[in-house]
Amino acid sequence: MGVIPGVPKSLDRPQLVPDSQTHQSVVLLWDPHGLPREEFHLQRRYVGDCAKNVNWVFHNETSWISSDKMLVSGLHPYCAYKFRFVKSLTIRHYESYPESVSIQTSAHGVPSGPPYIVSVSTTAGSIHLKWAAPFFTNGPLIGYRLSWKSQDSEEQSREIAKQDHTATAEVISHLTPDTRYEVKVAAINDNGTGMSVGKNVTTQQKSEGDLVGVESCFD
């Protein structure tokens, strides 16, 4: 979809109405300067840590609550967004107007997505797990919960203070050689522990204890 250059300077960028943020909505102040409001559509994009997709998309969960204030709902907790208004000219062309500054919703609830396992490696007595933080943490991360168990053992777990927001790693040691384990990791914020992601992995045989087999989860 193309963008027509030459944005009219008379239409300002959307602004946040002070203290209007909730965990799922914001109120934007934007004056169309007498032009019909129904001719304009709102777009938004993620910025910052939630920015898995940075493209502009149309956001339809909106309603005008006054002549120059729009309620924008259906947003994700603890995510930063930018907003802009566009006016359709043809099916393929629109006129875009200045974008807002970054606007963040408030924190709410436990992380709504699991971390992403990046890789797993093993020796005869240990498992090395590397993962990345979930995109939707719903609040500041304070750590992770790592758990593991074999078919013949009780589940064990430990909590790990956050080292880095995008990726971290941990070694689980004192394991039994040539044994299949289920390993899980979940993110923790101030409201609790989110959903976990798991992977089954088998430790090396004892005779191969000095060897490390690496399995990439991106293959």
FIGU-273122 format. One record per residue (C-alpha): residue in one letter; x, y, z; residue number from 1. Coordinates in Angstrom, 1 decimal, always signed. Each point is the difference from the previous one (the first is absolute). Example, Ala and Ser with C-alpha at 12.3 -4.5 7.8 and 13.67 -1.06 7.14 Angstrom:
REM FIGU-273122
SITE  aa  east  north  up  i
SITE  a  +12.3  -4.5  +7.8  1
SITE  s  +1.4  +3.4  -0.7  2
***
This chain:
REM FIGU-273122
SITE  aa  east  north  up  i
SITE  m  +0.0  +0.0  +0.0  1
SITE  g  +1.5  +3.3  -1.0  2
SITE  v  +0.1  +3.3  +1.9  3
SITE  i  -0.8  +3.3  -1.6  4
SITE  p  +2.6  +2.6  +1.0  5
SITE  g  -0.8  +3.5  +1.2  6
SITE  v  -1.7  -0.4  +3.4  7
SITE  p  -2.1  +3.1  +0.8  8
SITE  k  +1.8  +1.9  +2.8  9
SITE  s  -3.4  +1.2  +1.4  10
SITE  l  -0.7  -3.4  +1.5  11
SITE  d  +2.0  -0.7  +3.1  12
SITE  r  +1.3  -3.3  +1.3  13
SITE  p  -2.3  -1.9  +2.4  14
SITE  q  +0.7  +0.7  +3.7  15
SITE  l  -0.7  -2.1  +3.1  16
SITE  v  -2.6  +1.4  +2.3  17
SITE  p  +1.8  +0.2  +3.4  18
SITE  d  -0.6  -2.9  +2.3  19
SITE  s  -2.3  -1.7  -2.5  20
SITE  q  +2.0  -3.2  -0.3  21
SITE  t  -1.3  -3.3  +1.2  22
SITE  h  +1.5  -3.5  -0.6  23
SITE  q  -2.1  -0.3  -3.2  24
SITE  s  -1.0  +3.5  -1.1  25
SITE  v  +1.1  +3.6  -0.5  26
SITE  v  -1.8  +3.2  -0.9  27
SITE  l  +1.5  +2.0  -2.8  28
SITE  l  -0.5  +3.8  -0.6  29
SITE  w  -0.1  +0.8  -3.7  30
SITE  d  -1.7  +2.9  -1.8  31
SITE  p  -1.0  -0.5  -3.6  32
SITE  h  -0.6  +3.7  -0.3  33
SITE  g  -3.5  -0.2  -1.3  34
SITE  l  +0.6  -2.8  -2.5  35
SITE  p  -2.5  -3.0  +0.3  36
SITE  r  +1.4  -2.4  +2.6  37
SITE  e  -1.4  -3.0  -1.8  38
SITE  e  +2.4  +0.6  -2.9  39
SITE  f  +3.0  -0.9  +2.3  40
SITE  h  +1.1  -3.3  +1.3  41
SITE  l  +2.4  -0.8  +2.8  42
SITE  q  +3.2  -2.0  -0.4  43
SITE  r  +2.3  -1.3  +2.7  44
SITE  r  +3.3  -1.8  +0.2  45
SITE  y  +2.0  -1.6  +2.8  46
SITE  v  +3.3  +1.6  +1.2  47
SITE  g  +2.5  -1.2  +2.6  48
SITE  d  -0.1  -3.4  +1.6  49
SITE  c  -3.4  -1.0  -1.5  50
SITE  a  +1.2  +0.7  -3.5  51
SITE  k  -0.2  -3.4  -1.6  52
SITE  n  -1.8  +1.7  -2.9  53
SITE  v  +1.0  +3.6  -0.6  54
SITE  n  -2.3  +0.6  -3.0  55
SITE  w  -2.9  +2.4  +0.1  56
SITE  v  -3.4  -1.7  +0.2  57
SITE  f  -3.5  +1.3  +0.2  58
SITE  h  -1.5  +0.0  +3.5  59
SITE  n  -3.8  -0.3  -0.1  60
SITE  e  -0.8  -0.1  +3.7  61
SITE  t  -0.6  +3.7  +0.3  62
SITE  s  -2.8  +2.4  +0.9  63
SITE  w  -0.2  +3.8  +0.0  64
SITE  i  -1.0  +1.1  +3.5  65
SITE  s  +0.0  +3.7  -0.9  66
SITE  s  +0.7  +2.2  -3.0  67
SITE  d  +3.8  -0.4  +0.4  68
SITE  k  +0.5  -3.0  +2.4  69
SITE  m  +0.1  -3.6  -1.1  70
SITE  l  -0.1  -3.0  +2.3  71
SITE  v  +2.4  -2.7  -1.3  72
SITE  s  -0.7  -3.4  +1.5  73
SITE  g  +1.1  -3.6  -0.6  74
SITE  l  +3.7  +0.8  +0.8  75
SITE  h  +2.5  -2.3  +1.7  76
SITE  p  +1.2  +0.6  +3.6  77
SITE  y  +3.4  +1.6  +0.5  78
SITE  c  +0.7  +0.6  -3.7  79
SITE  a  +1.1  +3.2  -1.7  80
SITE  y  -1.8  +1.1  -3.1  81
SITE  k  +0.1  +2.8  -2.5  82
SITE  f  -3.2  +1.3  -1.6  83
SITE  r  -0.9  +1.9  -3.2  84
SITE  f  -3.0  +0.9  -2.0  85
SITE  v  -0.3  -0.7  -3.7  86
SITE  k  -2.5  +1.0  -2.7  87
SITE  s  -0.8  -2.5  -2.8  88
SITE  l  +0.3  +1.5  -3.5  89
SITE  t  -0.3  -3.2  -2.0  90
SITE  i  +0.1  -3.7  +0.7  91
SITE  r  +3.8  +0.1  -0.2  92
SITE  h  +0.8  +3.5  +1.2  93
SITE  y  -0.5  +2.0  +3.1  94
SITE  e  +1.2  +3.2  +1.5  95
SITE  s  +1.8  -0.4  +3.3  96
SITE  y  +0.1  +2.6  +2.8  97
SITE  p  +2.7  +0.5  +2.7  98
SITE  e  +0.5  -2.8  +2.4  99
SITE  s  -0.2  +0.3  +3.8  100
SITE  v  +2.8  -0.4  +2.4  101
SITE  s  +0.4  -3.4  +1.6  102
SITE  i  -2.9  -0.7  +2.4  103
SITE  q  +0.0  -3.0  +2.4  104
SITE  t  -2.9  -1.8  +1.6  105
SITE  s  +0.2  -0.9  +3.7  106
SITE  a  +1.1  -3.3  +1.4  107
SITE  h  -2.6  -2.7  +0.8  108
SITE  g  +0.1  -3.7  +0.7  109
SITE  v  +2.6  -2.7  -0.3  110
SITE  p  +2.0  -0.4  -3.3  111
SITE  s  -2.5  -1.2  -2.6  112
SITE  g  +2.5  -1.8  -2.2  113
SITE  p  +2.8  -2.5  +0.7  114
SITE  p  +3.7  +0.7  -0.6  115
SITE  y  +1.5  -1.3  -3.2  116
SITE  i  +2.5  -2.8  +0.3  117
SITE  v  +3.0  +0.8  -2.2  118
SITE  s  +2.2  -3.1  +0.5  119
SITE  v  +0.6  -3.0  +2.2  120
SITE  s  +3.3  -1.9  +0.5  121
SITE  t  +0.9  -2.9  +2.2  122
SITE  t  +2.8  -2.0  +1.6  123
SITE  a  -0.3  -3.2  +1.9  124
SITE  g  -1.0  +1.8  +3.2  125
SITE  s  -1.3  +3.4  -1.1  126
SITE  i  -2.4  +2.0  -2.2  127
SITE  h  +0.9  +3.5  -1.3  128
SITE  l  -3.2  +1.9  -0.9  129
SITE  k  +0.0  +3.4  -1.7  130
SITE  w  -3.2  +2.1  -0.5  131
SITE  a  -1.4  +3.4  -0.9  132
SITE  a  -2.6  +2.0  +1.9  133
SITE  p  -3.6  -0.1  -1.2  134
SITE  f  -1.2  +3.0  -2.0  135
SITE  f  -3.0  +0.7  +2.2  136
SITE  t  +1.4  +0.1  +3.6  137
SITE  n  -3.0  +2.1  +1.2  138
SITE  g  +2.3  +1.7  +2.5  139
SITE  p  +3.7  +0.3  +0.9  140
SITE  l  +1.6  -3.4  +0.1  141
SITE  i  +1.7  -0.9  +3.3  142
SITE  g  +1.2  -3.5  -0.9  143
SITE  y  -0.8  -3.5  -1.3  144
SITE  r  -1.1  -3.3  +1.4  145
SITE  l  +2.0  -3.0  -1.3  146
SITE  s  -1.3  -3.6  +0.7  147
SITE  w  +1.0  -3.5  -1.1  148
SITE  k  -0.9  -3.6  +0.6  149
SITE  s  +0.6  -3.5  -1.3  150
SITE  q  -2.5  -2.8  -0.2  151
SITE  d  +1.4  -1.4  +3.3  152
SITE  s  +0.5  +3.1  +2.0  153
SITE  e  -1.9  +2.8  +1.6  154
SITE  e  -0.1  +3.4  -1.6  155
SITE  q  +2.6  +2.4  +1.1  156
SITE  s  +0.2  +3.7  -0.5  157
SITE  r  +1.8  +3.2  +0.7  158
SITE  e  -0.7  +3.7  -0.5  159
SITE  i  +2.6  +2.1  -1.9  160
SITE  a  +0.3  +3.8  +0.4  161
SITE  k  -0.3  +1.7  -3.3  162
SITE  q  +3.4  +0.5  -1.6  163
SITE  d  -1.0  +1.4  -3.4  164
SITE  h  -3.4  +1.0  -1.4  165
SITE  t  +0.6  -1.7  -3.4  166
SITE  a  +1.8  -3.2  +0.8  167
SITE  t  +1.5  -2.0  +2.8  168
SITE  a  +1.3  -3.5  +0.7  169
SITE  e  +0.4  -2.5  +2.8  170
SITE  v  +1.8  -3.4  +0.6  171
SITE  i  -1.9  -2.8  +1.7  172
SITE  s  +2.6  -2.3  +1.5  173
SITE  h  +0.3  -3.2  +2.1  174
SITE  l  -2.3  -1.9  -2.4  175
SITE  t  +0.0  -3.7  -0.9  176
SITE  p  +1.8  -1.0  -3.2  177
SITE  d  -2.0  -1.4  -3.0  178
SITE  t  -3.3  +1.2  +1.5  179
SITE  r  -2.9  +1.9  -1.6  180
SITE  y  -1.0  +3.2  +1.8  181
SITE  e  -2.8  +2.5  -0.5  182
SITE  v  +1.3  +3.5  +0.5  183
SITE  k  -2.3  +3.1  +0.4  184
SITE  v  +0.6  +3.7  +0.3  185
SITE  a  -2.5  +2.7  +0.9  186
SITE  a  +0.3  +3.8  +0.4  187
SITE  i  -0.8  +1.8  +3.3  188
SITE  n  -1.2  +3.6  +0.6  189
SITE  d  -1.3  +1.8  +3.1  190
SITE  n  -3.4  -1.7  -0.5  191
SITE  g  +1.2  -3.6  -0.2  192
SITE  t  +1.2  -2.7  -2.3  193
SITE  g  -1.2  -0.3  -3.6  194
SITE  m  -0.5  -3.0  -2.2  195
SITE  s  +3.0  -2.2  -0.6  196
SITE  v  +1.6  -1.5  -3.1  197
SITE  g  +1.5  -3.5  +0.2  198
SITE  k  +2.4  -2.2  -1.9  199
SITE  n  +0.9  -3.7  +0.3  200
SITE  v  +3.7  -0.7  -0.1  201
SITE  t  +2.2  -3.1  +0.8  202
SITE  t  +3.4  +0.3  +1.8  203
SITE  q  +3.0  -1.6  -1.6  204
SITE  q  +1.2  -3.5  +0.9  205
SITE  k  +2.7  +0.0  +2.7  206
SITE  s  +2.7  -1.1  -2.4  207
SITE  e  -0.7  +3.2  -2.0  208
SITE  g  -0.1  +2.3  +3.0  209
SITE  d  +2.6  +2.4  -1.5  210
SITE  l  -2.0  +0.4  -3.2  211
SITE  v  -2.7  +2.6  -0.4  212
SITE  g  -2.8  -0.4  -2.5  213
SITE  v  -1.7  +3.2  -1.0  214
SITE  e  -3.6  +0.2  -1.3  215
SITE  s  -1.1  +3.2  -1.5  216
SITE  c  -3.6  +0.8  +0.5  217
SITE  f  +0.0  +2.1  -3.2  218
SITE  d  +0.7  -2.8  -2.4  219
***
